[in-house]
Structure formats: C-alpha cells, structure tokens
Amino acid sequence: MKTPLQITFRGFEHSEALETHIREKSDKLETFFEPIMSCRVVVELPHQHKNQGKLFNVRLDIGVPGSEIVVNRDEHEDVYVALRDAFDAAKRQLEDYGRRLRRETKAHPQEYTGLVARLVPEERYGFIRRADGNELYFSFDNLVNTTFDQIKTGDEVKFIEELAAEGPQAKRVSVGQHHIPL
C-alpha cells in the first residue's frame, strides 16, 4: 500500500484486537489486486434507539490507480461479521476491477451436446452419450428446466462437463433440440 492504512472507530472504544484484525484483512487485499494506493476503514456504532440494540456499520474506501472502490456494509450486531462481509465485498470488487483493467472476461464453461443413453429413475441418475461415444454420469438434480419425469432415453441434451471425485460428470443438463455433431 502506497499510503498507510487509516482506521477510524466511531461511537465505541478503540480495540487493539479489532485494529489488528482490520490490518490483517487489509493486508490480504493486495493478494487480489496490486497496487492498492490507499485504504481507509471506518467502523461505526451509530446511536441506536433503545429497542434496536447495537448494530455496527463498516465503510471501506480503497484507492486504486484511476479509481476508488467504496464498500458500505450496514447494521450487523457482530463487528467481526460486519468486517468479514465488507472485506469479502471489497475482494470481489478488486478482482472485478483487475479483470476490467486487463480487459478479461469471465470464462464460461464449454457446452456439449449428447443423447440420453440410460436412465435409472429409482436412483435419480442417468448417463449421457457424448458425440465421441463416451458416456457421462448425471444426477437428476443437475437437470435444468425439466424434471426427471419429462426426460427419456434418446432425448437430445446440452450440458457442461465437470470433473468430480469419481471422474467427469455432466452438469446443467437441458433437454431440447440441439445440434449434435456426427
């Protein structure tokens, strides 16, 4: 960080443990985006009505080249949870900002097409035959916009392939008219 971290507590007593926690969280931010120019953290316990209890607010102002990232997390009764939520949101925003600077886009998994080869409705799973002849397991929980009552052997499906502990499996399986390469 180019300028020292600024930490402000409002409405409650300063805590060394809390300050150390904030410093550790802010140090980790540079693993998601570098260089961070500045970081200001405000932890506030605003005056509350007697019926509502104590709710903490956290605000992060993070200076990055060409911009500033601002995170506001309001009203949580546990200051550590409020800080966790704020720093998690900051992490996501820093990663997105870094991708935009690098002109990257999020990669979407490749979709494949195939035919339903076998179904085991009582066990709620089946197999899809890919164009190359190999079969992939799929669970009925991975069906999209259809139910296991509506799917049958021979249906054309579109899916993505993910590696599971047992090997490759079909996920996000959708039924419909899809072009199947021969």
HELIX and SHEET records of a PDB file:
HELIX    1   1 GLU A   16  LEU A   29  1                                  14    
HELIX    2   2 VAL A   79  LEU A  101  1                                  23    
HELIX    3   3 PHE A  140  ASN A  142  5                                   3    
SHEET    1   A 4 GLN A   6  ARG A  10  0                                        
SHEET    2   A 4 SER A  38  GLU A  44  1                                        
SHEET    3   A 4 PHE A  56  VAL A  64 -1                                        
SHEET    4   A 4 SER A  67  HIS A  76 -1                                        
SHEET    1   B 6 GLU A 135  SER A 139  0                                        
SHEET    2   B 6 TYR A 125  ARG A 130 -1                                        
SHEET    3   B 6 GLU A 111  VAL A 120 -1                                        
SHEET    4   B 6 GLU A 156  ALA A 164 -1                                        
SHEET    5   B 6 GLY A 167  VAL A 175 -1                                        
SHEET    6   B 6 LEU A 143  VAL A 144  1                                        
END                                                                             
